Amino acid sequence: FDPRHYLGTHCYGFPKTGPHRLRFLLESVKDLRETLKKKGSTLVVRKGKPEDVVCDLITQLGSVSAVAFHEEVREMSFLKDNIRLWKFL
């Protein structure tokens, strides 16, 4: 979870993520984790700036051959520019 999306950020004078949306997101992630667990898998959830979290995960995992972003939104375009993957290749 990127704190910039729900801690005091505003879009057009409204919170980008209000309490109802945040609750929905948390419940959805919890449900996904439980579903994956029943299938013998897991879900890793982190809180922080994605450009920092991805780099930390790569460091923790050691060898990573690819990193993919599924959804292309304005924020992700900015984040991809800030992730310095070549350090890990």
PyMOL Python script that loads the backbone (N, CA, C, O; Angstrom):
from pymol import cmd

cmd.read_pdbstr("""\
ATOM      1  N   PHE A   1       0.832  -1.177   0.000  1.00  0.00           N
ATOM      2  CA  PHE A   1       0.000   0.000   0.000  1.00  0.00           C
ATOM      3  C   PHE A   1       0.877   1.240   0.000  1.00  0.00           C
ATOM      4  O   PHE A   1       1.749   1.403   0.854  1.00  0.00           O
ATOM      5  N   ASP A   2       0.638   2.093  -0.949  1.00  0.00           N
ATOM      6  CA  ASP A   2       1.389   3.340  -1.063  1.00  0.00           C
ATOM      7  C   ASP A   2       0.694   4.402  -0.210  1.00  0.00           C
ATOM      8  O   ASP A   2      -0.423   4.809  -0.529  1.00  0.00           O
ATOM      9  N   PRO A   3       1.337   4.856   0.866  1.00  0.00           N
ATOM     10  CA  PRO A   3       0.704   5.832   1.752  1.00  0.00           C
ATOM     11  C   PRO A   3       0.296   7.124   1.044  1.00  0.00           C
ATOM     12  O   PRO A   3      -0.591   7.836   1.514  1.00  0.00           O
ATOM     13  N   ARG A   4       0.927   7.420  -0.062  1.00  0.00           N
ATOM     14  CA  ARG A   4       0.568   8.638  -0.801  1.00  0.00           C
ATOM     15  C   ARG A   4      -0.852   8.558  -1.354  1.00  0.00           C
ATOM     16  O   ARG A   4      -1.437   9.577  -1.721  1.00  0.00           O
ATOM     17  N   HIS A   5      -1.408   7.343  -1.413  1.00  0.00           N
ATOM     18  CA  HIS A   5      -2.755   7.178  -1.964  1.00  0.00           C
ATOM     19  C   HIS A   5      -3.848   7.288  -0.922  1.00  0.00           C
ATOM     20  O   HIS A   5      -5.020   7.403  -1.279  1.00  0.00           O
ATOM     21  N   TYR A   6      -3.502   7.257   0.351  1.00  0.00           N
ATOM     22  CA  TYR A   6      -4.562   7.301   1.350  1.00  0.00           C
ATOM     23  C   TYR A   6      -4.249   8.119   2.595  1.00  0.00           C
ATOM     24  O   TYR A   6      -5.119   8.265   3.453  1.00  0.00           O
ATOM     25  N   LEU A   7      -3.068   8.646   2.724  1.00  0.00           N
ATOM     26  CA  LEU A   7      -2.746   9.461   3.897  1.00  0.00           C
ATOM     27  C   LEU A   7      -2.663  10.931   3.517  1.00  0.00           C
ATOM     28  O   LEU A   7      -1.593  11.430   3.167  1.00  0.00           O
ATOM     29  N   GLY A   8      -3.787  11.615   3.585  1.00  0.00           N
ATOM     30  CA  GLY A   8      -3.802  13.045   3.387  1.00  0.00           C
ATOM     31  C   GLY A   8      -3.665  13.532   1.962  1.00  0.00           C
ATOM     32  O   GLY A   8      -3.535  14.735   1.741  1.00  0.00           O
ATOM     33  N   THR A   9      -3.690  12.635   0.984  1.00  0.00           N
ATOM     34  CA  THR A   9      -3.614  13.097  -0.395  1.00  0.00           C
ATOM     35  C   THR A   9      -5.015  13.468  -0.861  1.00  0.00           C
ATOM     36  O   THR A   9      -6.008  12.868  -0.447  1.00  0.00           O
ATOM     37  N   HIS A  10      -5.070  14.457  -1.719  1.00  0.00           N
ATOM     38  CA  HIS A  10      -6.369  14.921  -2.189  1.00  0.00           C
ATOM     39  C   HIS A  10      -6.351  15.108  -3.697  1.00  0.00           C
ATOM     40  O   HIS A  10      -5.334  15.467  -4.291  1.00  0.00           O
ATOM     41  N   CYS A  11      -7.485  14.859  -4.287  1.00  0.00           N
ATOM     42  CA  CYS A  11      -7.662  15.038  -5.719  1.00  0.00           C
ATOM     43  C   CYS A  11      -8.927  15.872  -5.919  1.00  0.00           C
ATOM     44  O   CYS A  11     -10.011  15.446  -5.518  1.00  0.00           O
ATOM     45  N   TYR A  12      -8.812  17.016  -6.512  1.00  0.00           N
ATOM     46  CA  TYR A  12      -9.952  17.907  -6.733  1.00  0.00           C
ATOM     47  C   TYR A  12     -10.663  18.256  -5.431  1.00  0.00           C
ATOM     48  O   TYR A  12     -11.885  18.403  -5.410  1.00  0.00           O
ATOM     49  N   GLY A  13      -9.905  18.389  -4.344  1.00  0.00           N
ATOM     50  CA  GLY A  13     -10.474  18.778  -3.067  1.00  0.00           C
ATOM     51  C   GLY A  13     -11.074  17.639  -2.258  1.00  0.00           C
ATOM     52  O   GLY A  13     -11.607  17.872  -1.173  1.00  0.00           O
ATOM     53  N   PHE A  14     -10.999  16.412  -2.764  1.00  0.00           N
ATOM     54  CA  PHE A  14     -11.538  15.255  -2.055  1.00  0.00           C
ATOM     55  C   PHE A  14     -10.400  14.290  -1.738  1.00  0.00           C
ATOM     56  O   PHE A  14      -9.419  14.222  -2.478  1.00  0.00           O
ATOM     57  N   PRO A  15     -10.528  13.549  -0.648  1.00  0.00           N
ATOM     58  CA  PRO A  15      -9.501  12.534  -0.365  1.00  0.00           C
ATOM     59  C   PRO A  15      -9.425  11.533  -1.514  1.00  0.00           C
ATOM     60  O   PRO A  15     -10.451  11.092  -2.032  1.00  0.00           O
ATOM     61  N   LYS A  16      -8.221  11.184  -1.904  1.00  0.00           N
ATOM     62  CA  LYS A  16      -8.067  10.216  -2.999  1.00  0.00           C
ATOM     63  C   LYS A  16      -8.620   8.857  -2.591  1.00  0.00           C
ATOM     64  O   LYS A  16      -9.244   8.165  -3.396  1.00  0.00           O
ATOM     65  N   THR A  17      -8.390   8.482  -1.345  1.00  0.00           N
ATOM     66  CA  THR A  17      -8.936   7.237  -0.816  1.00  0.00           C
ATOM     67  C   THR A  17      -9.571   7.542   0.523  1.00  0.00           C
ATOM     68  O   THR A  17      -8.879   7.834   1.498  1.00  0.00           O
ATOM     69  N   GLY A  18     -10.885   7.473   0.566  1.00  0.00           N
ATOM     70  CA  GLY A  18     -11.608   7.720   1.802  1.00  0.00           C
ATOM     71  C   GLY A  18     -11.710   6.463   2.644  1.00  0.00           C
ATOM     72  O   GLY A  18     -11.213   5.409   2.245  1.00  0.00           O
ATOM     73  N   PRO A  19     -12.344   6.556   3.799  1.00  0.00           N
ATOM     74  CA  PRO A  19     -12.424   5.415   4.718  1.00  0.00           C
ATOM     75  C   PRO A  19     -13.163   4.217   4.136  1.00  0.00           C
ATOM     76  O   PRO A  19     -12.792   3.077   4.414  1.00  0.00           O
ATOM     77  N   HIS A  20     -14.192   4.447   3.339  1.00  0.00           N
ATOM     78  CA  HIS A  20     -14.951   3.330   2.770  1.00  0.00           C
ATOM     79  C   HIS A  20     -14.138   2.594   1.711  1.00  0.00           C
ATOM     80  O   HIS A  20     -14.135   1.364   1.666  1.00  0.00           O
ATOM     81  N   ARG A  21     -13.455   3.345   0.868  1.00  0.00           N
ATOM     82  CA  ARG A  21     -12.615   2.717  -0.155  1.00  0.00           C
ATOM     83  C   ARG A  21     -11.451   1.967   0.489  1.00  0.00           C
ATOM     84  O   ARG A  21     -11.105   0.864   0.064  1.00  0.00           O
ATOM     85  N   LEU A  22     -10.849   2.569   1.515  1.00  0.00           N
ATOM     86  CA  LEU A  22      -9.747   1.908   2.198  1.00  0.00           C
ATOM     87  C   LEU A  22     -10.209   0.607   2.850  1.00  0.00           C
ATOM     88  O   LEU A  22      -9.521  -0.409   2.765  1.00  0.00           O
ATOM     89  N   ARG A  23     -11.372   0.637   3.500  1.00  0.00           N
ATOM     90  CA  ARG A  23     -11.916  -0.585   4.108  1.00  0.00           C
ATOM     91  C   ARG A  23     -12.148  -1.651   3.034  1.00  0.00           C
ATOM     92  O   ARG A  23     -11.820  -2.820   3.238  1.00  0.00           O
ATOM     93  N   PHE A  24     -12.713  -1.248   1.887  1.00  0.00           N
ATOM     94  CA  PHE A  24     -12.942  -2.181   0.792  1.00  0.00           C
ATOM     95  C   PHE A  24     -11.619  -2.787   0.312  1.00  0.00           C
ATOM     96  O   PHE A  24     -11.534  -3.997   0.102  1.00  0.00           O
ATOM     97  N   LEU A  25     -10.596  -1.958   0.140  1.00  0.00           N
ATOM     98  CA  LEU A  25      -9.294  -2.453  -0.298  1.00  0.00           C
ATOM     99  C   LEU A  25      -8.709  -3.452   0.694  1.00  0.00           C
ATOM    100  O   LEU A  25      -8.203  -4.500   0.296  1.00  0.00           O
ATOM    101  N   LEU A  26      -8.778  -3.130   1.985  1.00  0.00           N
ATOM    102  CA  LEU A  26      -8.231  -4.027   3.010  1.00  0.00           C
ATOM    103  C   LEU A  26      -8.992  -5.346   3.052  1.00  0.00           C
ATOM    104  O   LEU A  26      -8.386  -6.411   3.169  1.00  0.00           O
ATOM    105  N   GLU A  27     -10.320  -5.280   2.958  1.00  0.00           N
ATOM    106  CA  GLU A  27     -11.118  -6.505   2.949  1.00  0.00           C
ATOM    107  C   GLU A  27     -10.821  -7.339   1.706  1.00  0.00           C
ATOM    108  O   GLU A  27     -10.764  -8.566   1.786  1.00  0.00           O
ATOM    109  N   SER A  28     -10.633  -6.690   0.566  1.00  0.00           N
ATOM    110  CA  SER A  28     -10.330  -7.400  -0.677  1.00  0.00           C
ATOM    111  C   SER A  28      -8.982  -8.101  -0.603  1.00  0.00           C
ATOM    112  O   SER A  28      -8.843  -9.246  -1.035  1.00  0.00           O
ATOM    113  N   VAL A  29      -7.994  -7.409  -0.056  1.00  0.00           N
ATOM    114  CA  VAL A  29      -6.660  -8.008   0.078  1.00  0.00           C
ATOM    115  C   VAL A  29      -6.711  -9.180   1.055  1.00  0.00           C
ATOM    116  O   VAL A  29      -6.099 -10.220   0.810  1.00  0.00           O
ATOM    117  N   LYS A  30      -7.432  -9.017   2.150  1.00  0.00           N
ATOM    118  CA  LYS A  30      -7.576 -10.113   3.125  1.00  0.00           C
ATOM    119  C   LYS A  30      -8.242 -11.323   2.477  1.00  0.00           C
ATOM    120  O   LYS A  30      -7.801 -12.455   2.678  1.00  0.00           O
ATOM    121  N   ASP A  31      -9.294 -11.091   1.705  1.00  0.00           N
ATOM    122  CA  ASP A  31      -9.986 -12.184   1.027  1.00  0.00           C
ATOM    123  C   ASP A  31      -9.078 -12.871   0.005  1.00  0.00           C
ATOM    124  O   ASP A  31      -9.065 -14.098  -0.094  1.00  0.00           O
ATOM    125  N   LEU A  32      -8.325 -12.082  -0.746  1.00  0.00           N
ATOM    126  CA  LEU A  32      -7.390 -12.651  -1.715  1.00  0.00           C
ATOM    127  C   LEU A  32      -6.336 -13.499  -1.020  1.00  0.00           C
ATOM    128  O   LEU A  32      -6.018 -14.596  -1.479  1.00  0.00           O
ATOM    129  N   ARG A  33      -5.795 -13.001   0.078  1.00  0.00           N
ATOM    130  CA  ARG A  33      -4.790 -13.753   0.829  1.00  0.00           C
ATOM    131  C   ARG A  33      -5.363 -15.090   1.314  1.00  0.00           C
ATOM    132  O   ARG A  33      -4.713 -16.128   1.196  1.00  0.00           O
ATOM    133  N   GLU A  34      -6.581 -15.057   1.860  1.00  0.00           N
ATOM    134  CA  GLU A  34      -7.219 -16.291   2.346  1.00  0.00           C
ATOM    135  C   GLU A  34      -7.486 -17.273   1.217  1.00  0.00           C
ATOM    136  O   GLU A  34      -7.298 -18.478   1.386  1.00  0.00           O
ATOM    137  N   THR A  35      -7.924 -16.767   0.061  1.00  0.00           N
ATOM    138  CA  THR A  35      -8.166 -17.625  -1.104  1.00  0.00           C
ATOM    139  C   THR A  35      -6.877 -18.267  -1.579  1.00  0.00           C
ATOM    140  O   THR A  35      -6.850 -19.461  -1.875  1.00  0.00           O
ATOM    141  N   LEU A  36      -5.811 -17.487  -1.655  1.00  0.00           N
ATOM    142  CA  LEU A  36      -4.518 -18.033  -2.078  1.00  0.00           C
ATOM    143  C   LEU A  36      -3.995 -19.054  -1.075  1.00  0.00           C
ATOM    144  O   LEU A  36      -3.416 -20.067  -1.468  1.00  0.00           O
ATOM    145  N   LYS A  37      -4.193 -18.796   0.215  1.00  0.00           N
ATOM    146  CA  LYS A  37      -3.736 -19.725   1.247  1.00  0.00           C
ATOM    147  C   LYS A  37      -4.415 -21.080   1.096  1.00  0.00           C
ATOM    148  O   LYS A  37      -3.776 -22.120   1.258  1.00  0.00           O
ATOM    149  N   LYS A  38      -5.712 -21.070   0.786  1.00  0.00           N
ATOM    150  CA  LYS A  38      -6.450 -22.324   0.581  1.00  0.00           C
ATOM    151  C   LYS A  38      -5.902 -23.103  -0.609  1.00  0.00           C
ATOM    152  O   LYS A  38      -6.033 -24.326  -0.666  1.00  0.00           O
ATOM    153  N   LYS A  39      -5.291 -22.403  -1.554  1.00  0.00           N
ATOM    154  CA  LYS A  39      -4.731 -23.040  -2.737  1.00  0.00           C
ATOM    155  C   LYS A  39      -3.239 -23.346  -2.575  1.00  0.00           C
ATOM    156  O   LYS A  39      -2.577 -23.777  -3.520  1.00  0.00           O
ATOM    157  N   GLY A  40      -2.721 -23.119  -1.366  1.00  0.00           N
ATOM    158  CA  GLY A  40      -1.322 -23.442  -1.095  1.00  0.00           C
ATOM    159  C   GLY A  40      -0.345 -22.351  -1.489  1.00  0.00           C
ATOM    160  O   GLY A  40       0.849 -22.612  -1.640  1.00  0.00           O
ATOM    161  N   SER A  41      -0.836 -21.139  -1.657  1.00  0.00           N
ATOM    162  CA  SER A  41       0.036 -20.028  -2.028  1.00  0.00           C
ATOM    163  C   SER A  41      -0.043 -18.952  -0.953  1.00  0.00           C
ATOM    164  O   SER A  41      -0.588 -19.186   0.126  1.00  0.00           O
ATOM    165  N   THR A  42       0.488 -17.797  -1.239  1.00  0.00           N
ATOM    166  CA  THR A  42       0.440 -16.703  -0.283  1.00  0.00           C
ATOM    167  C   THR A  42       0.414 -15.371  -1.016  1.00  0.00           C
ATOM    168  O   THR A  42       0.544 -15.316  -2.239  1.00  0.00           O
ATOM    169  N   LEU A  43       0.249 -14.328  -0.269  1.00  0.00           N
ATOM    170  CA  LEU A  43       0.255 -12.977  -0.822  1.00  0.00           C
ATOM    171  C   LEU A  43       1.145 -12.119   0.062  1.00  0.00           C
ATOM    172  O   LEU A  43       0.959 -12.065   1.277  1.00  0.00           O
ATOM    173  N   VAL A  44       2.104 -11.454  -0.548  1.00  0.00           N
ATOM    174  CA  VAL A  44       2.996 -10.561   0.177  1.00  0.00           C
ATOM    175  C   VAL A  44       2.440  -9.145   0.048  1.00  0.00           C
ATOM    176  O   VAL A  44       2.227  -8.652  -1.060  1.00  0.00           O
ATOM    177  N   VAL A  45       2.210  -8.508   1.169  1.00  0.00           N
ATOM    178  CA  VAL A  45       1.683  -7.142   1.183  1.00  0.00           C
ATOM    179  C   VAL A  45       2.678  -6.262   1.923  1.00  0.00           C
ATOM    180  O   VAL A  45       3.146  -6.609   3.008  1.00  0.00           O
ATOM    181  N   ARG A  46       2.990  -5.135   1.335  1.00  0.00           N
ATOM    182  CA  ARG A  46       3.913  -4.195   1.945  1.00  0.00           C
ATOM    183  C   ARG A  46       3.281  -2.812   1.968  1.00  0.00           C
ATOM    184  O   ARG A  46       2.415  -2.499   1.150  1.00  0.00           O
ATOM    185  N   LYS A  47       3.717  -1.997   2.901  1.00  0.00           N
ATOM    186  CA  LYS A  47       3.292  -0.607   2.978  1.00  0.00           C
ATOM    187  C   LYS A  47       4.518   0.252   2.742  1.00  0.00           C
ATOM    188  O   LYS A  47       5.553   0.045   3.375  1.00  0.00           O
ATOM    189  N   GLY A  48       4.412   1.202   1.848  1.00  0.00           N
ATOM    190  CA  GLY A  48       5.512   2.101   1.558  1.00  0.00           C
ATOM    191  C   GLY A  48       5.467   2.562   0.128  1.00  0.00           C
ATOM    192  O   GLY A  48       4.586   2.173  -0.638  1.00  0.00           O
ATOM    193  N   LYS A  49       6.405   3.376  -0.222  1.00  0.00           N
ATOM    194  CA  LYS A  49       6.484   3.848  -1.599  1.00  0.00           C
ATOM    195  C   LYS A  49       6.913   2.669  -2.479  1.00  0.00           C
ATOM    196  O   LYS A  49       7.925   2.030  -2.194  1.00  0.00           O
ATOM    197  N   PRO A  50       6.166   2.375  -3.534  1.00  0.00           N
ATOM    198  CA  PRO A  50       6.505   1.215  -4.374  1.00  0.00           C
ATOM    199  C   PRO A  50       7.931   1.221  -4.881  1.00  0.00           C
ATOM    200  O   PRO A  50       8.558   0.165  -4.966  1.00  0.00           O
ATOM    201  N   GLU A  51       8.461   2.396  -5.221  1.00  0.00           N
ATOM    202  CA  GLU A  51       9.830   2.436  -5.730  1.00  0.00           C
ATOM    203  C   GLU A  51      10.832   1.996  -4.674  1.00  0.00           C
ATOM    204  O   GLU A  51      11.900   1.490  -5.019  1.00  0.00           O
ATOM    205  N   ASP A  52      10.514   2.176  -3.389  1.00  0.00           N
ATOM    206  CA  ASP A  52      11.376   1.701  -2.310  1.00  0.00           C
ATOM    207  C   ASP A  52      11.096   0.236  -1.981  1.00  0.00           C
ATOM    208  O   ASP A  52      12.020  -0.554  -1.787  1.00  0.00           O
ATOM    209  N   VAL A  53       9.816  -0.114  -1.922  1.00  0.00           N
ATOM    210  CA  VAL A  53       9.415  -1.475  -1.555  1.00  0.00           C
ATOM    211  C   VAL A  53       9.929  -2.487  -2.576  1.00  0.00           C
ATOM    212  O   VAL A  53      10.438  -3.543  -2.199  1.00  0.00           O
ATOM    213  N   VAL A  54       9.800  -2.174  -3.869  1.00  0.00           N
ATOM    214  CA  VAL A  54      10.259  -3.109  -4.907  1.00  0.00           C
ATOM    215  C   VAL A  54      11.769  -3.311  -4.800  1.00  0.00           C
ATOM    216  O   VAL A  54      12.254  -4.440  -4.888  1.00  0.00           O
ATOM    217  N   CYS A  55      12.497  -2.245  -4.613  1.00  0.00           N
ATOM    218  CA  CYS A  55      13.957  -2.371  -4.472  1.00  0.00           C
ATOM    219  C   CYS A  55      14.323  -3.195  -3.241  1.00  0.00           C
ATOM    220  O   CYS A  55      15.241  -4.015  -3.292  1.00  0.00           O
ATOM    221  N   ASP A  56      13.608  -2.982  -2.133  1.00  0.00           N
ATOM    222  CA  ASP A  56      13.863  -3.762  -0.919  1.00  0.00           C
ATOM    223  C   ASP A  56      13.565  -5.239  -1.136  1.00  0.00           C
ATOM    224  O   ASP A  56      14.329  -6.099  -0.698  1.00  0.00           O
ATOM    225  N   LEU A  57      12.454  -5.538  -1.812  1.00  0.00           N
ATOM    226  CA  LEU A  57      12.110  -6.941  -2.083  1.00  0.00           C
ATOM    227  C   LEU A  57      13.157  -7.603  -2.966  1.00  0.00           C
ATOM    228  O   LEU A  57      13.531  -8.752  -2.733  1.00  0.00           O
ATOM    229  N   ILE A  58      13.630  -6.887  -3.973  1.00  0.00           N
ATOM    230  CA  ILE A  58      14.660  -7.440  -4.852  1.00  0.00           C
ATOM    231  C   ILE A  58      15.920  -7.736  -4.053  1.00  0.00           C
ATOM    232  O   ILE A  58      16.553  -8.774  -4.247  1.00  0.00           O
ATOM    233  N   THR A  59      16.282  -6.832  -3.161  1.00  0.00           N
ATOM    234  CA  THR A  59      17.452  -7.043  -2.315  1.00  0.00           C
ATOM    235  C   THR A  59      17.260  -8.259  -1.416  1.00  0.00           C
ATOM    236  O   THR A  59      18.171  -9.074  -1.268  1.00  0.00           O
ATOM    237  N   GLN A  60      16.079  -8.384  -0.817  1.00  0.00           N
ATOM    238  CA  GLN A  60      15.791  -9.517   0.069  1.00  0.00           C
ATOM    239  C   GLN A  60      15.793 -10.839  -0.680  1.00  0.00           C
ATOM    240  O   GLN A  60      16.285 -11.844  -0.167  1.00  0.00           O
ATOM    241  N   LEU A  61      15.240 -10.845  -1.903  1.00  0.00           N
ATOM    242  CA  LEU A  61      15.137 -12.083  -2.670  1.00  0.00           C
ATOM    243  C   LEU A  61      16.464 -12.485  -3.298  1.00  0.00           C
ATOM    244  O   LEU A  61      16.699 -13.664  -3.562  1.00  0.00           O
ATOM    245  N   GLY A  62      17.316 -11.521  -3.532  1.00  0.00           N
ATOM    246  CA  GLY A  62      18.622 -11.837  -4.103  1.00  0.00           C
ATOM    247  C   GLY A  62      18.607 -11.803  -5.613  1.00  0.00           C
ATOM    248  O   GLY A  62      19.004 -10.802  -6.209  1.00  0.00           O
ATOM    249  N   SER A  63      18.166 -12.858  -6.239  1.00  0.00           N
ATOM    250  CA  SER A  63      18.201 -12.959  -7.691  1.00  0.00           C
ATOM    251  C   SER A  63      16.791 -12.798  -8.254  1.00  0.00           C
ATOM    252  O   SER A  63      15.900 -13.600  -7.975  1.00  0.00           O
ATOM    253  N   VAL A  64      16.609 -11.755  -9.044  1.00  0.00           N
ATOM    254  CA  VAL A  64      15.324 -11.495  -9.682  1.00  0.00           C
ATOM    255  C   VAL A  64      15.582 -11.269 -11.158  1.00  0.00           C
ATOM    256  O   VAL A  64      16.404 -10.431 -11.528  1.00  0.00           O
ATOM    257  N   SER A  65      14.880 -12.019 -12.005  1.00  0.00           N
ATOM    258  CA  SER A  65      15.125 -11.879 -13.434  1.00  0.00           C
ATOM    259  C   SER A  65      14.190 -10.881 -14.101  1.00  0.00           C
ATOM    260  O   SER A  65      14.502 -10.368 -15.176  1.00  0.00           O
ATOM    261  N   ALA A  66      13.034 -10.594 -13.474  1.00  0.00           N
ATOM    262  CA  ALA A  66      12.099  -9.648 -14.087  1.00  0.00           C
ATOM    263  C   ALA A  66      11.205  -9.025 -13.024  1.00  0.00           C
ATOM    264  O   ALA A  66      10.883  -9.643 -12.009  1.00  0.00           O
ATOM    265  N   VAL A  67      10.821  -7.797 -13.287  1.00  0.00           N
ATOM    266  CA  VAL A  67       9.833  -7.103 -12.466  1.00  0.00           C
ATOM    267  C   VAL A  67       8.801  -6.553 -13.431  1.00  0.00           C
ATOM    268  O   VAL A  67       9.155  -5.881 -14.399  1.00  0.00           O
ATOM    269  N   ALA A  68       7.524  -6.830 -13.178  1.00  0.00           N
ATOM    270  CA  ALA A  68       6.463  -6.396 -14.089  1.00  0.00           C
ATOM    271  C   ALA A  68       5.424  -5.572 -13.345  1.00  0.00           C
ATOM    272  O   ALA A  68       5.116  -5.830 -12.182  1.00  0.00           O
ATOM    273  N   PHE A  69       4.897  -4.586 -14.034  1.00  0.00           N
ATOM    274  CA  PHE A  69       3.808  -3.780 -13.511  1.00  0.00           C
ATOM    275  C   PHE A  69       2.575  -4.103 -14.327  1.00  0.00           C
ATOM    276  O   PHE A  69       2.598  -4.042 -15.556  1.00  0.00           O
ATOM    277  N   HIS A  70       1.501  -4.446 -13.642  1.00  0.00           N
ATOM    278  CA  HIS A  70       0.294  -4.873 -14.341  1.00  0.00           C
ATOM    279  C   HIS A  70      -0.542  -3.700 -14.839  1.00  0.00           C
ATOM    280  O   HIS A  70      -1.036  -3.729 -15.967  1.00  0.00           O
ATOM    281  N   GLU A  71      -0.703  -2.697 -14.034  1.00  0.00           N
ATOM    282  CA  GLU A  71      -1.605  -1.600 -14.357  1.00  0.00           C
ATOM    283  C   GLU A  71      -0.816  -0.341 -14.675  1.00  0.00           C
ATOM    284  O   GLU A  71       0.071   0.050 -13.916  1.00  0.00           O
ATOM    285  N   GLU A  72      -1.130   0.279 -15.771  1.00  0.00           N
ATOM    286  CA  GLU A  72      -0.435   1.492 -16.168  1.00  0.00           C
ATOM    287  C   GLU A  72      -1.313   2.697 -15.846  1.00  0.00           C
ATOM    288  O   GLU A  72      -2.294   2.975 -16.535  1.00  0.00           O
ATOM    289  N   VAL A  73      -0.942   3.394 -14.797  1.00  0.00           N
ATOM    290  CA  VAL A  73      -1.634   4.616 -14.408  1.00  0.00           C
ATOM    291  C   VAL A  73      -0.596   5.713 -14.242  1.00  0.00           C
ATOM    292  O   VAL A  73       0.603   5.435 -14.226  1.00  0.00           O
ATOM    293  N   ARG A  74      -1.031   6.923 -14.123  1.00  0.00           N
ATOM    294  CA  ARG A  74      -0.095   8.053 -14.043  1.00  0.00           C
ATOM    295  C   ARG A  74       0.933   7.848 -12.934  1.00  0.00           C
ATOM    296  O   ARG A  74       2.121   8.104 -13.128  1.00  0.00           O
ATOM    297  N   GLU A  75       0.471   7.382 -11.765  1.00  0.00           N
ATOM    298  CA  GLU A  75       1.383   7.191 -10.647  1.00  0.00           C
ATOM    299  C   GLU A  75       2.431   6.120 -10.956  1.00  0.00           C
ATOM    300  O   GLU A  75       3.596   6.261 -10.585  1.00  0.00           O
ATOM    301  N   MET A  76       2.011   5.046 -11.639  1.00  0.00           N
ATOM    302  CA  MET A  76       2.950   3.958 -11.931  1.00  0.00           C
ATOM    303  C   MET A  76       4.012   4.412 -12.921  1.00  0.00           C
ATOM    304  O   MET A  76       5.168   4.003 -12.815  1.00  0.00           O
ATOM    305  N   SER A  77       3.642   5.247 -13.876  1.00  0.00           N
ATOM    306  CA  SER A  77       4.614   5.758 -14.835  1.00  0.00           C
ATOM    307  C   SER A  77       5.715   6.523 -14.103  1.00  0.00           C
ATOM    308  O   SER A  77       6.897   6.367 -14.410  1.00  0.00           O
ATOM    309  N   PHE A  78       5.322   7.342 -13.143  1.00  0.00           N
ATOM    310  CA  PHE A  78       6.280   8.088 -12.330  1.00  0.00           C
ATOM    311  C   PHE A  78       7.141   7.138 -11.506  1.00  0.00           C
ATOM    312  O   PHE A  78       8.354   7.327 -11.408  1.00  0.00           O
ATOM    313  N   LEU A  79       6.522   6.120 -10.915  1.00  0.00           N
ATOM    314  CA  LEU A  79       7.252   5.198 -10.050  1.00  0.00           C
ATOM    315  C   LEU A  79       8.271   4.379 -10.833  1.00  0.00           C
ATOM    316  O   LEU A  79       9.397   4.188 -10.374  1.00  0.00           O
ATOM    317  N   LYS A  80       7.885   3.898 -12.003  1.00  0.00           N
ATOM    318  CA  LYS A  80       8.822   3.098 -12.796  1.00  0.00           C
ATOM    319  C   LYS A  80      10.070   3.897 -13.120  1.00  0.00           C
ATOM    320  O   LYS A  80      11.169   3.343 -13.157  1.00  0.00           O
ATOM    321  N   ASP A  81       9.913   5.192 -13.354  1.00  0.00           N
ATOM    322  CA  ASP A  81      11.073   6.034 -13.637  1.00  0.00           C
ATOM    323  C   ASP A  81      11.997   6.146 -12.434  1.00  0.00           C
ATOM    324  O   ASP A  81      13.190   6.406 -12.587  1.00  0.00           O
ATOM    325  N   ASN A  82      11.451   5.953 -11.237  1.00  0.00           N
ATOM    326  CA  ASN A  82      12.232   6.116 -10.018  1.00  0.00           C
ATOM    327  C   ASN A  82      12.824   4.821  -9.478  1.00  0.00           C
ATOM    328  O   ASN A  82      13.618   4.855  -8.537  1.00  0.00           O
ATOM    329  N   ILE A  83      12.461   3.704 -10.043  1.00  0.00           N
ATOM    330  CA  ILE A  83      13.023   2.428  -9.589  1.00  0.00           C
ATOM    331  C   ILE A  83      14.310   2.182 -10.365  1.00  0.00           C
ATOM    332  O   ILE A  83      14.317   2.156 -11.596  1.00  0.00           O
ATOM    333  N   ARG A  84      15.350   2.010  -9.655  1.00  0.00           N
ATOM    334  CA  ARG A  84      16.661   1.830 -10.278  1.00  0.00           C
ATOM    335  C   ARG A  84      17.010   0.345 -10.320  1.00  0.00           C
ATOM    336  O   ARG A  84      17.817  -0.132  -9.522  1.00  0.00           O
ATOM    337  N   LEU A  85      16.396  -0.387 -11.260  1.00  0.00           N
ATOM    338  CA  LEU A  85      16.574  -1.836 -11.321  1.00  0.00           C
ATOM    339  C   LEU A  85      17.969  -2.246 -11.764  1.00  0.00           C
ATOM    340  O   LEU A  85      18.429  -3.340 -11.440  1.00  0.00           O
ATOM    341  N   TRP A  86      18.644  -1.372 -12.506  1.00  0.00           N
ATOM    342  CA  TRP A  86      19.943  -1.788 -13.012  1.00  0.00           C
ATOM    343  C   TRP A  86      20.945  -2.077 -11.915  1.00  0.00           C
ATOM    344  O   TRP A  86      21.960  -2.727 -12.165  1.00  0.00           O
ATOM    345  N   LYS A  87      20.683  -1.609 -10.707  1.00  0.00           N
ATOM    346  CA  LYS A  87      21.561  -1.917  -9.581  1.00  0.00           C
ATOM    347  C   LYS A  87      21.549  -3.412  -9.275  1.00  0.00           C
ATOM    348  O   LYS A  87      22.513  -3.959  -8.741  1.00  0.00           O
ATOM    349  N   PHE A  88      20.432  -4.064  -9.626  1.00  0.00           N
ATOM    350  CA  PHE A  88      20.231  -5.452  -9.224  1.00  0.00           C
ATOM    351  C   PHE A  88      20.453  -6.434 -10.367  1.00  0.00           C
ATOM    352  O   PHE A  88      20.368  -7.644 -10.154  1.00  0.00           O
ATOM    353  N   LEU A  89      20.730  -5.955 -11.557  1.00  0.00           N
ATOM    354  CA  LEU A  89      20.888  -6.856 -12.706  1.00  0.00           C
ATOM    355  C   LEU A  89      22.303  -7.350 -12.828  1.00  0.00           C
ATOM    356  O   LEU A  89      22.612  -8.117 -13.740  1.00  0.00           O
TER     357      LEU A  89
END
""", "prot")
cmd.dss("prot")
cmd.show_as("cartoon", "prot")
cmd.util.cbc("prot")
cmd.orient("prot")
